[in-house]
Amino acid sequence: MSRAAAYARRAAIAIALCGFALAACGKPRELTAVERGEVVYRTNCIACHNRDPSVPGPLGPAIAGAPRALLEARVLHAGYPPGYLPQRHSHTMRALPWLDGHLGDLTAYLDAIPAHHPG
Ligand code: HEC
């Protein structure tokens, strides 16, 4: 092995070890509500809604900024809050009652995404 190659290899190992040490010593960080909400969204909603909640998905409308009352009515009961004017009049979305307990995180995530207001 040439000197240069040996040096490069030692440097690469040193860098890898640094990375490992950082990973090993850094305290595991708690996810924020927004990050947890993003996980809930990605795992439960994007079959129908867009991966980017500010634009419509294959089936579901854009829901960025959806208030908690709407999420609760829709996700837990497949309904709408009293007086709410739904974006769609279909009834494709079913209730996902097991997400009770994640609504705060979901709301935090959807609230953090700026809504697009096309026309
Ligand atoms: C099976 C497909 C599907 C899944 C999964 C789904 N949705 Fe929907 N969603 C829809 C459709 C379609 C609509 C339009 C109304 C209808 O057909 O029920 C809708 C409507 C909504 C609305 C009302 C929007 C408005 O302003 O009228 C909200 C809020 C919503 N979904 C949130 C969610 C969230 C949050 C999840 C994940 C936890 C989710 N949906 C999962 C298909 C889905």
Residues whose N, C-alpha, C, O or C-beta is under 5 A from the ligand:
A	BS01	HEC	N44 C45 A47 C48 L59 G60 P61 I63 A66 L70 L71 R74 V75 L85 P86 Q87 R88 S90 H91 T92 M93
